[in-house]
Amino acid sequence: MSEKKERRILVAVDEGEESMHALSWCLNNLVHPNSDDTLILLYCKAPRPVYTALDGAGGYLFSADVSAAMERYSDQVADSVMEKAKKLCANAQQQVKVETRVENGDARDAICEAAEKLGADVLVMGSHGYGVIKRAFLGSVSNHCAQKAKCPVLIVKKPKS
């Protein structure tokens, strides 16, 4: 009789409905009933732009109040995304252990680093489905992770409505 191995499934979530679709797909198709799987919900807070008064290009030096307000807003967005994701997990057919993580930094690097650090068996993420031009300028987080992550990466595309 083989021993059931606990899988650590990392799901990258953000404000987009694509990531919630990927989470929903994961809950319905990847999580096994009565398994010891752990779902790790990961949200990445984008780095704040840094402006200095010394750059000579007419940059801005944000006051402490403005910086604090930006940080509070960023925290609220992270909380909101995590609440929505946890609710989706709670309403799923399969009950699963859920952990949450919020990382700071560029999503492309932060997701890959978290997958390695947390010992993820698989990384699940949504695809925004940007066209060639938009992807060239914005870069594809899912494509970057598919190339750089040290674990298997499952990219879930949202069906066109």
Backbone as JSON Lines, residues from 0, in Angstrom:
{"i":0,"aa":"M","n":[0.85,-1.18,0.0],"ca":[0.0,0.0,0.0],"c":[0.89,1.24,0.0]}
{"i":1,"aa":"S","n":[0.66,2.14,-0.94],"ca":[1.51,3.32,-1.02],"c":[1.01,4.39,-0.08]}
{"i":2,"aa":"E","n":[1.95,5.13,0.46],"ca":[1.63,6.2,1.39],"c":[1.24,7.44,0.6]}
{"i":3,"aa":"K","n":[0.17,8.13,1.04],"ca":[-0.25,9.35,0.35],"c":[0.72,10.46,0.67]}
{"i":4,"aa":"K","n":[1.19,11.12,-0.37],"ca":[2.12,12.23,-0.18],"c":[1.33,13.53,-0.18]}
{"i":5,"aa":"E","n":[1.63,14.36,0.78],"ca":[1.0,15.68,0.81],"c":[1.61,16.52,-0.3]}
{"i":6,"aa":"R","n":[0.75,17.1,-1.12],"ca":[1.25,17.99,-2.18],"c":[1.07,19.42,-1.72]}
{"i":7,"aa":"R","n":[2.04,20.24,-2.06],"ca":[1.98,21.68,-1.79],"c":[1.71,22.36,-3.12]}
{"i":8,"aa":"I","n":[0.49,22.86,-3.26],"ca":[0.05,23.47,-4.51],"c":[0.03,24.98,-4.32]}
{"i":9,"aa":"L","n":[0.92,25.67,-5.03],"ca":[1.02,27.13,-4.93],"c":[0.16,27.76,-6.03]}
{"i":10,"aa":"V","n":[-0.78,28.62,-5.62],"ca":[-1.63,29.29,-6.59],"c":[-1.39,30.8,-6.49]}
{"i":11,"aa":"A","n":[-0.91,31.39,-7.58],"ca":[-0.67,32.83,-7.61],"c":[-2.0,33.53,-7.88]}
{"i":12,"aa":"V","n":[-2.37,34.45,-6.98],"ca":[-3.64,35.18,-7.15],"c":[-3.36,36.68,-7.25]}
{"i":13,"aa":"D","n":[-4.23,37.37,-8.0],"ca":[-4.14,38.82,-8.1],"c":[-5.55,39.38,-8.28]}
{"i":14,"aa":"E","n":[-5.65,40.65,-8.66],"ca":[-6.95,41.3,-8.78],"c":[-7.75,40.81,-9.98]}
{"i":15,"aa":"G","n":[-7.11,40.17,-10.92],"ca":[-7.77,39.77,-12.17],"c":[-8.64,38.54,-12.01]}
{"i":16,"aa":"E","n":[-9.69,38.46,-12.82],"ca":[-10.56,37.29,-12.74],"c":[-9.87,36.05,-13.29]}
{"i":17,"aa":"E","n":[-8.8,36.24,-14.06],"ca":[-8.06,35.09,-14.59],"c":[-7.46,34.25,-13.47]}
{"i":18,"aa":"S","n":[-6.94,34.91,-12.44],"ca":[-6.32,34.15,-11.35],"c":[-7.38,33.43,-10.51]}
{"i":19,"aa":"M","n":[-8.55,34.04,-10.35],"ca":[-9.64,33.38,-9.61],"c":[-10.17,32.19,-10.41]}
{"i":20,"aa":"H","n":[-10.19,32.32,-11.74],"ca":[-10.58,31.19,-12.59],"c":[-9.57,30.05,-12.42]}
{"i":21,"aa":"A","n":[-8.29,30.39,-12.39],"ca":[-7.25,29.37,-12.22],"c":[-7.4,28.68,-10.86]}
{"i":22,"aa":"L","n":[-7.69,29.45,-9.82],"ca":[-7.89,28.87,-8.49],"c":[-9.1,27.94,-8.49]}
{"i":23,"aa":"S","n":[-10.18,28.38,-9.08],"ca":[-11.39,27.57,-9.17],"c":[-11.13,26.27,-9.94]}
{"i":24,"aa":"W","n":[-10.41,26.4,-11.06],"ca":[-10.06,25.22,-11.87],"c":[-9.22,24.25,-11.03]}
{"i":25,"aa":"C","n":[-8.29,24.81,-10.3],"ca":[-7.41,24.0,-9.44],"c":[-8.23,23.23,-8.4]}
{"i":26,"aa":"L","n":[-9.16,23.92,-7.76],"ca":[-10.0,23.28,-6.74],"c":[-10.84,22.16,-7.33]}
{"i":27,"aa":"N","n":[-11.32,22.35,-8.55],"ca":[-12.19,21.35,-9.18],"c":[-11.45,20.21,-9.87]}
{"i":28,"aa":"N","n":[-10.21,20.46,-10.27],"ca":[-9.51,19.47,-11.1],"c":[-8.21,18.92,-10.53]}
{"i":29,"aa":"L","n":[-7.6,19.64,-9.62],"ca":[-6.27,19.25,-9.16],"c":[-6.27,18.72,-7.73]}
{"i":30,"aa":"V","n":[-7.15,19.27,-6.91],"ca":[-7.21,18.85,-5.51],"c":[-8.04,17.58,-5.43]}
{"i":31,"aa":"H","n":[-7.46,16.54,-4.83],"ca":[-8.15,15.25,-4.7],"c":[-8.99,15.22,-3.43]}
{"i":32,"aa":"P","n":[-10.15,14.53,-3.5],"ca":[-10.95,14.38,-2.29],"c":[-10.14,13.64,-1.21]}
{"i":33,"aa":"N","n":[-10.33,14.02,0.02],"ca":[-9.67,13.38,1.17],"c":[-8.15,13.34,1.06]}
{"i":34,"aa":"S","n":[-7.58,14.32,0.38],"ca":[-6.12,14.33,0.24],"c":[-5.5,15.14,1.37]}
{"i":35,"aa":"D","n":[-4.21,15.06,1.47],"ca":[-3.47,15.87,2.45],"c":[-2.86,17.09,1.76]}
{"i":36,"aa":"D","n":[-3.43,17.47,0.63],"ca":[-2.9,18.6,-0.12],"c":[-3.02,19.9,0.67]}
{"i":37,"aa":"T","n":[-2.06,20.77,0.47],"ca":[-2.13,22.12,1.04],"c":[-2.1,23.1,-0.13]}
{"i":38,"aa":"L","n":[-3.07,23.98,-0.13],"ca":[-3.15,25.02,-1.15],"c":[-2.52,26.27,-0.55]}
{"i":39,"aa":"I","n":[-1.52,26.81,-1.22],"ca":[-0.86,28.04,-0.74],"c":[-1.25,29.15,-1.7]}
{"i":40,"aa":"L","n":[-2.01,30.12,-1.19],"ca":[-2.42,31.26,-2.0],"c":[-1.35,32.34,-1.87]}
{"i":41,"aa":"L","n":[-0.83,32.78,-3.0],"ca":[0.25,33.77,-3.01],"c":[-0.18,35.03,-3.73]}
{"i":42,"aa":"Y","n":[-0.04,36.16,-3.07],"ca":[-0.3,37.47,-3.69],"c":[1.0,38.27,-3.64]}
{"i":43,"aa":"C","n":[1.34,38.9,-4.75],"ca":[2.56,39.71,-4.8],"c":[2.2,41.19,-4.88]}
{"i":44,"aa":"K","n":[2.71,41.94,-3.91],"ca":[2.52,43.4,-3.93],"c":[3.63,43.99,-4.78]}
{"i":45,"aa":"A","n":[3.23,44.73,-5.79],"ca":[4.2,45.34,-6.7],"c":[5.06,46.34,-5.93]}
{"i":46,"aa":"P","n":[6.34,46.43,-6.31],"ca":[7.19,47.42,-5.64],"c":[6.68,48.82,-5.97]}
{"i":47,"aa":"R","n":[6.76,49.69,-4.98],"ca":[6.34,51.08,-5.22],"c":[7.41,51.78,-6.03]}
{"i":48,"aa":"P","n":[6.97,52.68,-6.92],"ca":[7.98,53.44,-7.66],"c":[8.77,54.32,-6.69]}
{"i":49,"aa":"V","n":[10.05,54.41,-6.93],"ca":[10.9,55.23,-6.06],"c":[11.24,56.51,-6.8]}
{"i":50,"aa":"Y","n":[10.88,57.61,-6.2],"ca":[11.2,58.91,-6.78],"c":[12.11,59.63,-5.79]}
{"i":51,"aa":"T","n":[13.15,60.25,-6.32],"ca":[14.01,61.0,-5.42],"c":[14.03,62.45,-5.86]}
{"i":52,"aa":"A","n":[14.35,63.33,-4.94],"ca":[14.43,64.75,-5.26],"c":[15.78,65.04,-5.93]}
{"i":53,"aa":"L","n":[16.66,64.05,-5.95],"ca":[18.02,64.27,-6.45],"c":[18.22,63.84,-7.9]}
{"i":54,"aa":"D","n":[17.17,63.3,-8.53],"ca":[17.41,62.76,-9.86],"c":[17.53,63.83,-10.94]}
{"i":55,"aa":"G","n":[17.21,65.09,-10.6],"ca":[17.41,66.17,-11.55],"c":[16.44,66.16,-12.71]}
{"i":56,"aa":"A","n":[15.56,65.18,-12.78],"ca":[14.63,65.1,-13.91],"c":[13.24,65.54,-13.5]}
{"i":57,"aa":"G","n":[13.16,66.33,-12.45],"ca":[11.85,66.82,-12.03],"c":[11.02,65.76,-11.34]}
{"i":58,"aa":"G","n":[11.69,64.8,-10.72],"ca":[10.97,63.75,-10.0],"c":[10.31,64.31,-8.76]}
{"i":59,"aa":"Y","n":[9.57,63.47,-8.07],"ca":[8.86,63.91,-6.89],"c":[9.38,63.17,-5.67]}
{"i":60,"aa":"L","n":[9.39,63.85,-4.57],"ca":[9.73,63.2,-3.31],"c":[8.42,63.11,-2.54]}
{"i":61,"aa":"F","n":[7.91,61.89,-2.37],"ca":[6.63,61.73,-1.69],"c":[6.79,61.99,-0.21]}
{"i":62,"aa":"S","n":[5.82,62.65,0.37],"ca":[5.83,62.87,1.82],"c":[5.56,61.54,2.51]}
{"i":63,"aa":"A","n":[5.88,61.47,3.78],"ca":[5.64,60.26,4.57],"c":[4.15,59.93,4.55]}
{"i":64,"aa":"D","n":[3.29,60.95,4.56],"ca":[1.84,60.72,4.56],"c":[1.4,60.03,3.27]}
{"i":65,"aa":"V","n":[1.9,60.51,2.15],"ca":[1.52,59.92,0.86],"c":[2.05,58.49,0.76]}
{"i":66,"aa":"S","n":[3.29,58.28,1.18],"ca":[3.87,56.93,1.16],"c":[3.07,55.98,2.04]}
{"i":67,"aa":"A","n":[2.68,56.44,3.22],"ca":[1.9,55.61,4.14],"c":[0.53,55.29,3.54]}
{"i":68,"aa":"A","n":[-0.09,56.26,2.88],"ca":[-1.4,56.05,2.26],"c":[-1.29,55.02,1.12]}
{"i":69,"aa":"M","n":[-0.22,55.12,0.33],"ca":[0.0,54.16,-0.77],"c":[0.19,52.75,-0.21]}
{"i":70,"aa":"E","n":[0.93,52.64,0.87],"ca":[1.18,51.35,1.51],"c":[-0.12,50.76,2.06]}
{"i":71,"aa":"R","n":[-0.94,51.62,2.71],"ca":[-2.23,51.16,3.25],"c":[-3.13,50.64,2.13]}
{"i":72,"aa":"Y","n":[-3.17,51.38,1.03],"ca":[-4.0,50.97,-0.11],"c":[-3.52,49.62,-0.65]}
{"i":73,"aa":"S","n":[-2.22,49.46,-0.79],"ca":[-1.63,48.22,-1.27],"c":[-2.0,47.05,-0.35]}
{"i":74,"aa":"D","n":[-1.96,47.29,0.96],"ca":[-2.34,46.26,1.94],"c":[-3.82,45.91,1.81]}
{"i":75,"aa":"Q","n":[-4.67,46.93,1.58],"ca":[-6.11,46.69,1.44],"c":[-6.41,45.84,0.21]}
{"i":76,"aa":"V","n":[-5.71,46.12,-0.88],"ca":[-5.9,45.34,-2.11],"c":[-5.49,43.89,-1.86]}
{"i":77,"aa":"A","n":[-4.35,43.69,-1.21],"ca":[-3.88,42.33,-0.89],"c":[-4.9,41.6,-0.03]}
{"i":78,"aa":"D","n":[-5.42,42.28,1.01],"ca":[-6.41,41.67,1.9],"c":[-7.67,41.29,1.13]}
{"i":79,"aa":"S","n":[-8.11,42.18,0.26],"ca":[-9.33,41.96,-0.52],"c":[-9.18,40.74,-1.44]}
{"i":80,"aa":"V","n":[-8.05,40.65,-2.12],"ca":[-7.79,39.53,-3.03],"c":[-7.75,38.22,-2.23]}
{"i":81,"aa":"M","n":[-7.06,38.23,-1.1],"ca":[-6.95,37.02,-0.28],"c":[-8.31,36.58,0.27]}
{"i":82,"aa":"E","n":[-9.14,37.55,0.7],"ca":[-10.47,37.2,1.21],"c":[-11.3,36.53,0.13]}
{"i":83,"aa":"K","n":[-11.26,37.09,-1.07],"ca":[-12.01,36.52,-2.2],"c":[-11.52,35.1,-2.5]}
{"i":84,"aa":"A","n":[-10.21,34.91,-2.5],"ca":[-9.63,33.6,-2.79],"c":[-9.97,32.59,-1.69]}
{"i":85,"aa":"K","n":[-9.9,33.01,-0.42],"ca":[-10.21,32.1,0.69],"c":[-11.69,31.7,0.67]}
{"i":86,"aa":"K","n":[-12.56,32.64,0.28],"ca":[-13.99,32.35,0.17],"c":[-14.23,31.29,-0.89]}
{"i":87,"aa":"L","n":[-13.53,31.42,-2.02],"ca":[-13.63,30.45,-3.11],"c":[-13.23,29.06,-2.61]}
{"i":88,"aa":"C","n":[-12.16,29.0,-1.82],"ca":[-11.68,27.73,-1.27],"c":[-12.7,27.15,-0.28]}
{"i":89,"aa":"A","n":[-13.27,28.0,0.56],"ca":[-14.23,27.55,1.57],"c":[-15.5,26.98,0.93]}
{"i":90,"aa":"N","n":[-15.87,27.52,-0.24],"ca":[-17.09,27.07,-0.92],"c":[-16.84,25.93,-1.89]}
{"i":91,"aa":"A","n":[-15.61,25.44,-1.98],"ca":[-15.28,24.37,-2.93],"c":[-15.86,23.04,-2.46]}
{"i":92,"aa":"Q","n":[-16.06,22.12,-3.41],"ca":[-16.57,20.79,-3.08],"c":[-15.57,20.05,-2.2]}
{"i":93,"aa":"Q","n":[-14.28,20.18,-2.51],"ca":[-13.23,19.51,-1.74],"c":[-12.76,20.44,-0.65]}
{"i":94,"aa":"Q","n":[-12.72,19.95,0.56],"ca":[-12.14,20.74,1.63],"c":[-10.62,20.56,1.57]}
{"i":95,"aa":"V","n":[-9.91,21.65,1.69],"ca":[-8.45,21.6,1.55],"c":[-7.83,22.56,2.55]}
{"i":96,"aa":"K","n":[-6.62,22.2,3.01],"ca":[-5.89,23.12,3.9],"c":[-5.42,24.3,3.07]}
{"i":97,"aa":"V","n":[-5.59,25.5,3.61],"ca":[-5.22,26.7,2.87],"c":[-4.25,27.54,3.71]}
{"i":98,"aa":"E","n":[-3.16,27.93,3.08],"ca":[-2.22,28.88,3.68],"c":[-2.2,30.11,2.78]}
{"i":99,"aa":"T","n":[-1.89,31.27,3.36],"ca":[-1.79,32.47,2.54],"c":[-0.43,33.11,2.73]}
{"i":100,"aa":"R","n":[0.07,33.68,1.66],"ca":[1.36,34.39,1.69],"c":[1.22,35.66,0.88]}
{"i":101,"aa":"V","n":[1.82,36.73,1.39],"ca":[1.91,37.97,0.62],"c":[3.4,38.3,0.51]}
{"i":102,"aa":"E","n":[3.87,38.43,-0.71],"ca":[5.27,38.76,-0.95],"c":[5.34,40.14,-1.59]}
{"i":103,"aa":"N","n":[6.47,40.78,-1.44],"ca":[6.7,42.08,-2.06],"c":[7.68,41.93,-3.2]}
{"i":104,"aa":"G","n":[7.45,42.68,-4.28],"ca":[8.41,42.67,-5.38],"c":[7.75,42.38,-6.7]}
{"i":105,"aa":"D","n":[8.55,42.36,-7.72],"ca":[8.09,42.05,-9.07],"c":[7.51,40.65,-9.06]}
{"i":106,"aa":"A","n":[6.27,40.51,-9.52],"ca":[5.57,39.22,-9.46],"c":[6.36,38.1,-10.13]}
{"i":107,"aa":"R","n":[7.01,38.4,-11.24],"ca":[7.74,37.34,-11.97],"c":[8.78,36.67,-11.08]}
{"i":108,"aa":"D","n":[9.57,37.48,-10.4],"ca":[10.63,36.91,-9.55],"c":[10.07,36.42,-8.22]}
{"i":109,"aa":"A","n":[9.16,37.18,-7.64],"ca":[8.61,36.82,-6.32],"c":[7.9,35.47,-6.36]}
{"i":110,"aa":"I","n":[7.16,35.2,-7.43],"ca":[6.43,33.93,-7.54],"c":[7.4,32.77,-7.66]}
{"i":111,"aa":"C","n":[8.39,32.91,-8.52],"ca":[9.39,31.83,-8.69],"c":[10.16,31.57,-7.41]}
{"i":112,"aa":"E","n":[10.56,32.64,-6.72],"ca":[11.29,32.49,-5.46],"c":[10.43,31.83,-4.39]}
{"i":113,"aa":"A","n":[9.16,32.24,-4.32],"ca":[8.25,31.66,-3.32],"c":[8.02,30.18,-3.6]}
{"i":114,"aa":"A","n":[7.88,29.82,-4.87],"ca":[7.66,28.41,-5.22],"c":[8.81,27.55,-4.72]}
{"i":115,"aa":"E","n":[10.03,28.07,-4.88],"ca":[11.2,27.32,-4.42],"c":[11.27,27.3,-2.89]}
{"i":116,"aa":"K","n":[11.11,28.47,-2.28],"ca":[11.23,28.62,-0.83],"c":[10.18,27.77,-0.09]}
{"i":117,"aa":"L","n":[8.98,27.7,-0.65],"ca":[7.88,26.99,0.01],"c":[7.81,25.51,-0.36]}
{"i":118,"aa":"G","n":[8.71,25.09,-1.23],"ca":[8.74,23.68,-1.63],"c":[7.49,23.26,-2.39]}
{"i":119,"aa":"A","n":[7.02,24.12,-3.29],"ca":[5.81,23.83,-4.07],"c":[6.03,22.63,-4.99]}
{"i":120,"aa":"D","n":[5.05,21.73,-5.02],"ca":[5.09,20.61,-5.95],"c":[4.6,21.03,-7.33]}
{"i":121,"aa":"V","n":[3.76,22.05,-7.36],"ca":[3.26,22.58,-8.62],"c":[2.86,24.04,-8.39]}
{"i":122,"aa":"L","n":[3.03,24.86,-9.4],"ca":[2.63,26.27,-9.38],"c":[1.48,26.42,-10.36]}
{"i":123,"aa":"V","n":[0.35,26.95,-9.88],"ca":[-0.83,27.16,-10.72],"c":[-1.03,28.66,-10.87]}
{"i":124,"aa":"M","n":[-1.23,29.1,-12.11],"ca":[-1.48,30.52,-12.33],"c":[-2.38,30.73,-13.54]}
{"i":125,"aa":"G","n":[-3.06,31.86,-13.53],"ca":[-3.92,32.21,-14.64],"c":[-3.12,32.9,-15.73]}
{"i":126,"aa":"S","n":[-3.7,32.97,-16.9],"ca":[-3.08,33.69,-18.01],"c":[-3.99,34.84,-18.38]}
{"i":127,"aa":"H","n":[-3.43,36.03,-18.47],"ca":[-4.23,37.2,-18.84],"c":[-4.57,37.2,-20.32]}
{"i":128,"aa":"G","n":[-3.87,36.39,-21.1],"ca":[-4.17,36.3,-22.52],"c":[-3.9,37.57,-23.29]}
{"i":129,"aa":"Y","n":[-2.86,38.29,-22.91],"ca":[-2.5,39.5,-23.64],"c":[-2.07,39.14,-25.05]}
{"i":130,"aa":"G","n":[-2.28,40.05,-25.96],"ca":[-1.82,39.85,-27.33],"c":[-0.31,40.04,-27.41]}
{"i":131,"aa":"V","n":[0.22,39.82,-28.59],"ca":[1.67,39.88,-28.79],"c":[2.25,41.25,-28.41]}
{"i":132,"aa":"I","n":[1.59,42.32,-28.83],"ca":[2.11,43.67,-28.58],"c":[2.12,43.99,-27.09]}
{"i":133,"aa":"K","n":[0.97,43.77,-26.45],"ca":[0.86,44.09,-25.03],"c":[1.84,43.25,-24.21]}
{"i":134,"aa":"R","n":[1.97,41.96,-24.57],"ca":[2.88,41.06,-23.85],"c":[4.33,41.53,-24.03]}
{"i":135,"aa":"A","n":[4.66,42.06,-25.2],"ca":[6.02,42.55,-25.46],"c":[6.36,43.71,-24.53]}
{"i":136,"aa":"F","n":[5.38,44.57,-24.26],"ca":[5.64,45.72,-23.38],"c":[5.52,45.38,-21.91]}
{"i":137,"aa":"L","n":[4.51,44.6,-21.54],"ca":[4.26,44.3,-20.13],"c":[5.03,43.08,-19.64]}
{"i":138,"aa":"G","n":[5.36,42.2,-20.56],"ca":[6.0,40.95,-20.15],"c":[4.94,40.01,-19.61]}
{"i":139,"aa":"S","n":[5.12,38.74,-19.83],"ca":[4.15,37.76,-19.36],"c":[4.68,37.12,-18.09]}
{"i":140,"aa":"V","n":[3.96,37.31,-16.99],"ca":[4.37,36.71,-15.72],"c":[4.32,35.19,-15.83]}
{"i":141,"aa":"S","n":[3.24,34.67,-16.42],"ca":[3.12,33.21,-16.51],"c":[4.21,32.61,-17.39]}
{"i":142,"aa":"N","n":[4.54,33.28,-18.5],"ca":[5.6,32.78,-19.37],"c":[6.95,32.79,-18.65]}
{"i":143,"aa":"H","n":[7.23,33.87,-17.92],"ca":[8.47,33.97,-17.16],"c":[8.56,32.82,-16.14]}
{"i":144,"aa":"C","n":[7.47,32.59,-15.42],"ca":[7.46,31.54,-14.4],"c":[7.59,30.15,-15.02]}
{"i":145,"aa":"A","n":[6.95,29.97,-16.19],"ca":[7.06,28.67,-16.87],"c":[8.51,28.37,-17.23]}
{"i":146,"aa":"Q","n":[9.28,29.43,-17.54],"ca":[10.68,29.25,-17.91],"c":[11.6,29.12,-16.7]}
{"i":147,"aa":"K","n":[11.3,29.88,-15.63],"ca":[12.25,30.0,-14.52],"c":[11.95,29.18,-13.27]}
{"i":148,"aa":"A","n":[10.68,28.84,-13.04],"ca":[10.33,28.11,-11.81],"c":[10.96,26.73,-11.82]}
{"i":149,"aa":"K","n":[11.34,26.26,-10.63],"ca":[12.0,24.97,-10.52],"c":[11.02,23.82,-10.31]}
{"i":150,"aa":"C","n":[9.71,24.13,-10.29],"ca":[8.69,23.09,-10.17],"c":[7.8,23.15,-11.41]}
{"i":151,"aa":"P","n":[6.97,22.13,-11.63],"ca":[6.05,22.2,-12.78],"c":[5.12,23.41,-12.65]}
{"i":152,"aa":"V","n":[4.78,24.01,-13.78],"ca":[3.91,25.18,-13.8],"c":[2.68,24.85,-14.65]}
{"i":153,"aa":"L","n":[1.51,25.08,-14.05],"ca":[0.25,24.85,-14.76],"c":[-0.39,26.2,-15.02]}
{"i":154,"aa":"I","n":[-0.53,26.56,-16.29],"ca":[-1.13,27.84,-16.66],"c":[-2.54,27.57,-17.14]}
{"i":155,"aa":"V","n":[-3.5,28.17,-16.43],"ca":[-4.92,27.94,-16.73],"c":[-5.46,29.15,-17.51]}
{"i":156,"aa":"K","n":[-5.89,28.9,-18.73],"ca":[-6.47,29.98,-19.55],"c":[-7.95,30.05,-19.31]}
{"i":157,"aa":"K","n":[-8.45,31.27,-19.18],"ca":[-9.88,31.48,-18.99],"c":[-10.55,31.38,-20.36]}
{"i":158,"aa":"P","n":[-11.62,30.58,-20.48],"ca":[-12.29,30.5,-21.78],"c":[-12.81,31.87,-22.21]}
{"i":159,"aa":"K","n":[-12.76,32.13,-23.5],"ca":[-13.3,33.4,-24.01],"c":[-14.81,33.36,-23.83]}
{"i":160,"aa":"S","n":[-15.35,34.46,-23.27],"ca":[-16.8,34.44,-22.99],"c":[-17.62,34.79,-24.22]}
